[in-house]
């Protein structure tokens, strides 16, 4: 199947000249989302949640992390209806506005821990993003969907997928220029180990982008705990941005705000070496 996209706009500032407005970039991502996640137009979210047993198997589930892979496998096929595009746009906007901390250049290696179907990562590859991307997720179905999108985009040879828990990717230390942990660690009871793994594989001078949902039923991450864990791993190279309003479902707030951290591994990493 051929893929037809309008010309992808450039994301980054080159020679102090803005190549595209933020709104143009977000519009382009929405087009990408609608093309590769078309079920948003054919399936109703509430019906999808019922079909996959979300109340018993989703955010309220206390099963060990490895058992959550089966639930995520079911989510993969209906992801466009399960995850509304407006929440994807919130995260992308915050990511792009944080680019002053470090440019994501074509010659760099991006690793995404808990990538899901890799909507952000693959879109970035098509928009002057990293030439090489490694996707890590414990759900084979999520990675299969990501590979399918990569093949349709013609970038599959630049994408590596690893079926593994995000806390133990198996990647070499200091092998990533950028590390993403995007809106996934709150699904894990071991979310602090996600942060540690991000720091382990991030190169000195590299940049990480971490986000979670506060007070999510499965993890109950508190703002102070998240800040402390990130600062313990990255020290003063961490900045936080509490930007996304609570998600509403009907008259009820489904969960509290998403919380973001942009981190930078110091070039002088001697303190890490002594550990």
Residue, then its C-alpha position, 0 to 999 in steps of 0.5 A: x500500500x502506498x503512503x501519501x503524505x503532504x510534504x513533511x515540515x521541518x521541525x527544528x531551528x537551523x541557522x537561527x531560522x524557524x523552518x515551520x510554525x508550531x501549528x503547521x508541525x502539529x497539523x502535520x502530525x495529526x495528518x500522520x495520526x489519521x493516516x496510520x491510526x484510522x480506527x479513531x473514525x470507525x470505533x467508539x472509545x467506550x466500546x473499545x474499552x469494554x471489549x478489551x476489559x479495561x476496567x479489569x485489565x487496565x489502569x486499575x489492574x494490580x497484576x505484575x508488569x509482565x502480565x500487562x503485555x497481554x492487555x497492551x497487545x489487545x490495545x495495539x490493534x485499536x490504539x487510534x480509538x483508545x488514545x485520542x489524538x489531542x493527548x498525543x498533540x499535547x505531548x508533541x507540543x511540549x516535546x517540540x517546545x523543549x528542543x532548546x535543551x538539545x537538537x534531535x539531529x539526523x545523525x543521532x540515535x534515539x531510544x524509546x522505552x515503552x514506545x507503544x506503536x511509536x507514533x512520535x518516534x516514527x513521525x520524527x524520523x520523517x521530519x528531520x529527526x534521528x536516522x536511527x531509532x531503537x524501540x523497546x516495549x514488552x508488547x509484541x503487538x505494539x512493536x508489530x504495529x510500529x514495524x508496519x508503520x515503519x515499512x509503509x514509510x520506507x524507514x524500516x531498515x533504520x528501526x530496531x525493535x526489542x521485545x523487553x520490559x523498559x527497565x531492562x532494555x539490554x542496550x549498551x551503556x551510553x549508547x543513545x543520544x536521546x532517550x524517550x519515556x513518553x506517557x508509559x512509565x505510570x503503567x509500571x510498578x517499577x517506574x523508578x527503574x525506567x528512569x534509571x534505565x534511561x540514565x544508564x543508556x544515555x550518552x554524556x551530553x545526551x538528552x532525555x524526555x520523560x513523562x508520566x501521568x500523576x496519581x494513575x491508579x496502577x502506579x499512583x506516582x506523586x509529583x514529588x516522588x517523580x521529581x526526586x527520582x529524576x533528580x537523583x538520576x540526573x541531578x541539576x540536568x533536570x527541568x519539569x513542566x506540569x502542563x497538561x490539564x486533567x483528562x475528562x470522561x463525561x463528568x468525571x476526571x479520569x486521572x490527574x495531570x501528565x507531568x514532564x521532565x526534560x533531562x540532560x546527562x552531564x558530560x562529566x559523568x564521573x559520579x555515575x562511574x563510581x556507582 
